[in-house]
Amino acid sequence: MRAHYLQHADFEGPGSIETWLQQQGYGITSTHLYSRDLLPKLNELDLLIIMGGPMSVNDESIYPWLTIEKQFIRDAIEAGIPVLGVCLGAQLIADVMGSRIFPASQREIGWYPVQGIQHDNPGCFQLPEELRVLHWHGETFDLPVGAVRLASSPACENQAFQLGDRVIGLQFHLEATTRLVNAFVSEDADTLANGGTFVQSAAEICAVSAEQLEATQSVMTRILEFLHREDHNNDVS
């Protein structure tokens, strides 16, 4: 089994996702787009993970590699490869599937709850009715055509979605570890200083308990297991 992740900033790695992949025996490779690494061949992949980043999906004039990355993601989805997008990664999936990416009415930065949407469809991943998660975003997106909303919050209607049974996008960071949390705070201190209705202080964000981190990581594990299963029908229409 081969998993590949796309990384957009040196401080924003896969966190607990990598731990799970190692435990499952995946061979793990990565593309550091900020270093202009080459993308792999799609036939080399069994799972694609798209991490977050400080840029916008609309910043192609600043980051020309976004254009190439978007085509790669579109091709991976069309090839039926299971894909997970986190924060910017979710926005990239929405973008390549034809949806609009735009500034949210409120920035969300810190530990705030999302509400899982309850579905009767057993083919949809079921998030908890409420889960406190790490947010770090100022943009949002319209749902791709055919996608199912999986979670929402007072500040952002589209917090998570599923497209077919192989593609999931998360606006928030279930993969957060203590190391990742500290890195986010260190790298984005100016944004935190500007404050906001849904922006916590650095101290509040870093005060997260081990139990809280384990709770979000366990949901990430469930999502990865969902994408890892072999009974996919490859329908993203």
Buried (B, 14 or more C-beta within 10 A) or exposed (E): EBBBBBBBBEBBBBBBBBBBBEEBEBEBEBBBBBEEBEBBEBEEBBBBBBBBBBBBBBEBEEBEBBEBBBEBBBEBBEBBBBBBBBBBBBBBBBBBBEBEBEEBEBBBBBBBBBBBBEBEEEBBBBBBEEBBBBBBBBBBBBBBEEBBBBBBBEBBBBBBBBBBBBBBBBBBBBBBBEEBBBBBBEBBEEBBEEEBEBBBBBEEBBEBEEEBBEBBBEBBBBBBEBBBEEEBEEEBE
